[in-house]
Amino acid sequence: GVIEEYIGPGGDVVIPAEIDGVPTVEIAQRAFLDNSDVTGVIIPEGVERIGHEAFKSCSNLVKIELPYSLYHLGSEVFAFTAITEIVIPSGLAQIPYGTFCGCSSLKDIKISNGVKEVHTNAFHTTIPSRVIFPESVELIAAYAFGYVRTDSRIEFILCNPDLDLGREV
């Protein structure tokens, strides 16, 4: 089953694990786009894919819980939201282009071991206090944290000595 579009009261939304006996495996592209009524989203285990711009510009979206079953994100999925913290699950191999672009409130980023690549503009204009890149991360693309103010202090902890830094993806 696929969540095609959200029509509801907003607030904290819990995505159902199944609808009419059919497991929910995907949230379609732009399913929540521009919904300023949504403040939180819990995505259940079993959801494997979240489409392009699914939650983009949900200006009051502060919290999101991602399942460990998640293995694919489209680009700009959480761009321009008010998310304050995120745990990137280990099944997600890539953090795609613009995933958290414009998330200026995002301060706490936890990347699980298993994530391999962080793409261009993935965290554009995001200013976390600290980011730990586990040993599984092989690539942090050019401008992954693009356009961060020069007076910002971000502590990057890199656990892979063979990490590829700066290639555009």
JONORHU-V560200 format. One record per residue. N is the residue number from 1. RES is the residue in one letter. PHI is phi in radians with two decimals (none if undefined). PSI is psi in degrees with one decimal (999 if undefined). NEAR is the number of other C-alpha atoms within 12 Angstrom. Layout:
BEGIN
n & res & phi & psi & near
N & RES & PHI & PSI & NEAR
N & RES & PHI & PSI & NEAR
END
This chain:
BEGIN
n & res & phi & psi & near
1 & G & none & 149.8 & 21
2 & V & -2.20 & 131.1 & 25
3 & I & -1.43 & 107.1 & 30
4 & E & -1.44 & -41.6 & 20
5 & E & -2.73 & 139.4 & 20
6 & Y & -1.68 & 124.5 & 28
7 & I & -2.28 & 107.3 & 17
8 & G & -2.91 & -175.0 & 16
9 & P & -1.33 & -11.9 & 13
10 & G & 1.56 & -149.9 & 21
11 & G & 1.24 & -146.5 & 20
12 & D & -1.49 & 119.6 & 21
13 & V & -1.85 & 131.1 & 25
14 & V & -1.91 & 114.6 & 25
15 & I & -1.23 & 129.5 & 34
16 & P & -1.21 & 142.3 & 25
17 & A & -1.20 & -25.3 & 25
18 & E & -2.68 & 154.8 & 20
19 & I & -2.25 & 121.7 & 13
20 & D & 0.90 & 41.1 & 9
21 & G & 1.41 & -0.9 & 9
22 & V & -1.77 & 122.4 & 15
23 & P & -1.08 & 139.1 & 20
24 & T & -1.43 & 120.8 & 29
25 & V & -2.08 & -11.1 & 29
26 & E & -2.64 & 146.3 & 36
27 & I & -1.95 & 118.9 & 38
28 & A & -1.20 & 161.8 & 28
29 & Q & -1.03 & 137.7 & 27
30 & R & 1.07 & 21.2 & 28
31 & A & -1.05 & -32.6 & 28
32 & F & -2.06 & 6.3 & 39
33 & L & -0.78 & 128.9 & 32
34 & D & 1.12 & 18.5 & 26
35 & N & -1.50 & 102.6 & 31
36 & S & -1.47 & -2.4 & 26
37 & D & -1.49 & -20.0 & 25
38 & V & -1.44 & 127.5 & 32
39 & T & -1.93 & -21.5 & 28
40 & G & -2.71 & 151.2 & 30
41 & V & -2.46 & 130.0 & 33
42 & I & -1.94 & 121.1 & 22
43 & I & -1.83 & 124.1 & 30
44 & P & -1.35 & 159.9 & 26
45 & E & -0.99 & 143.8 & 25
46 & G & 1.91 & -27.9 & 26
47 & V & -1.30 & 125.4 & 34
48 & E & -1.88 & -26.0 & 30
49 & R & -2.37 & 141.8 & 32
50 & I & -2.24 & 123.3 & 39
51 & G & -1.34 & 166.7 & 33
52 & H & -0.83 & 128.3 & 27
53 & E & 1.01 & 24.7 & 32
54 & A & -0.97 & -38.7 & 35
55 & F & -2.09 & 12.3 & 46
56 & K & -0.99 & 137.0 & 36
57 & S & 1.08 & 27.3 & 32
58 & C & -1.45 & 84.3 & 37
59 & S & -1.08 & -20.3 & 27
60 & N & -1.89 & 9.1 & 31
61 & L & -1.30 & 108.9 & 36
62 & V & -1.77 & -35.0 & 32
63 & K & -2.31 & 143.7 & 31
64 & I & -2.50 & 134.9 & 31
65 & E & -2.00 & 120.8 & 28
66 & L & -1.74 & 140.9 & 36
67 & P & -1.43 & 156.7 & 31
68 & Y & -1.25 & -14.1 & 26
69 & S & -1.33 & -12.8 & 26
70 & L & -1.17 & 125.8 & 33
71 & Y & -2.21 & -6.4 & 29
72 & H & -2.48 & 132.0 & 32
73 & L & -2.14 & 139.4 & 37
74 & G & -1.36 & 178.1 & 33
75 & S & -1.34 & 153.7 & 32
76 & E & 0.96 & 30.3 & 35
77 & V & -1.01 & -44.6 & 40
78 & F & -2.00 & 17.4 & 52
79 & A & -1.04 & 138.3 & 40
80 & F & 1.06 & 42.3 & 36
81 & T & -1.91 & 177.7 & 43
82 & A & -1.84 & 23.9 & 31
83 & I & -0.97 & 135.4 & 39
84 & T & -1.82 & -24.6 & 30
85 & E & -2.64 & 154.8 & 31
86 & I & -2.64 & 142.2 & 30
87 & V & -1.99 & 116.8 & 28
88 & I & -1.49 & 116.3 & 38
89 & P & -1.21 & 155.6 & 29
90 & S & -1.17 & -23.3 & 28
91 & G & -1.32 & -12.5 & 28
92 & L & -1.53 & 108.6 & 32
93 & A & -1.31 & -30.1 & 27
94 & Q & -2.28 & 142.3 & 36
95 & I & -1.78 & 103.1 & 43
96 & P & -1.26 & 175.0 & 39
97 & Y & -0.85 & 126.6 & 33
98 & G & 1.15 & 15.0 & 36
99 & T & -0.89 & -47.6 & 42
100 & F & -2.06 & 27.1 & 48
101 & C & -1.02 & 131.5 & 39
102 & G & 1.32 & 13.5 & 32
103 & C & -1.57 & 74.7 & 41
104 & S & -1.21 & -14.7 & 30
105 & S & -1.57 & -7.6 & 28
106 & L & -1.27 & 108.7 & 34
107 & K & -1.95 & -25.5 & 27
108 & D & -2.12 & 111.2 & 25
109 & I & -2.07 & 121.0 & 30
110 & K & -2.02 & 118.4 & 25
111 & I & -1.84 & 118.9 & 35
112 & S & -1.31 & 150.7 & 29
113 & N & -1.11 & 127.3 & 25
114 & G & 2.29 & -31.4 & 24
115 & V & -1.20 & 131.8 & 32
116 & K & -1.88 & -33.2 & 30
117 & E & -2.38 & 142.1 & 36
118 & V & -2.08 & 114.3 & 41
119 & H & -1.53 & 169.9 & 38
120 & T & -0.89 & 134.6 & 32
121 & N & 1.05 & 16.1 & 32
122 & A & -0.97 & -38.0 & 37
123 & F & -2.16 & 34.1 & 44
124 & H & -0.93 & 126.8 & 33
125 & T & 1.09 & 16.6 & 30
126 & T & -1.58 & 137.7 & 40
127 & I & -2.21 & 74.6 & 33
128 & P & -1.26 & 164.4 & 30
129 & S & -1.44 & -34.1 & 21
130 & R & -2.68 & 141.3 & 21
131 & V & -2.33 & 126.1 & 28
132 & I & -1.82 & 120.7 & 25
133 & F & -1.71 & 110.7 & 31
134 & P & -1.15 & 170.5 & 30
135 & E & -1.00 & -28.5 & 23
136 & S & -1.18 & -21.8 & 28
137 & V & -1.24 & 118.2 & 32
138 & E & -1.79 & -21.8 & 27
139 & L & -2.50 & 129.2 & 33
140 & I & -2.08 & 109.6 & 36
141 & A & -1.21 & 160.4 & 30
142 & A & -0.97 & 137.4 & 23
143 & Y & 1.11 & 23.0 & 26
144 & A & -1.01 & -35.2 & 33
145 & F & -1.99 & 39.1 & 36
146 & G & -0.99 & 147.1 & 26
147 & Y & 1.07 & 42.4 & 21
148 & V & -1.52 & 136.4 & 22
149 & R & -0.97 & 144.8 & 15
150 & T & -1.19 & -21.6 & 11
151 & D & -1.55 & 4.1 & 8
152 & S & -1.38 & 145.5 & 17
153 & R & -2.08 & 110.9 & 15
154 & I & -2.12 & 130.3 & 21
155 & E & -1.66 & 117.8 & 16
156 & F & -1.82 & 125.9 & 19
157 & I & -1.96 & 115.7 & 19
158 & L & -1.86 & 118.0 & 22
159 & C & -1.68 & -9.6 & 20
160 & N & -1.85 & 112.1 & 19
161 & P & -1.17 & -16.5 & 15
162 & D & -1.76 & 18.6 & 14
163 & L & -1.02 & 134.9 & 22
164 & D & -1.60 & 115.7 & 23
165 & L & -1.96 & 132.4 & 24
166 & G & 1.74 & -7.5 & 20
167 & R & -1.32 & 139.3 & 17
168 & E & -1.41 & 133.9 & 20
169 & V & -2.36 & 999 & 23
END
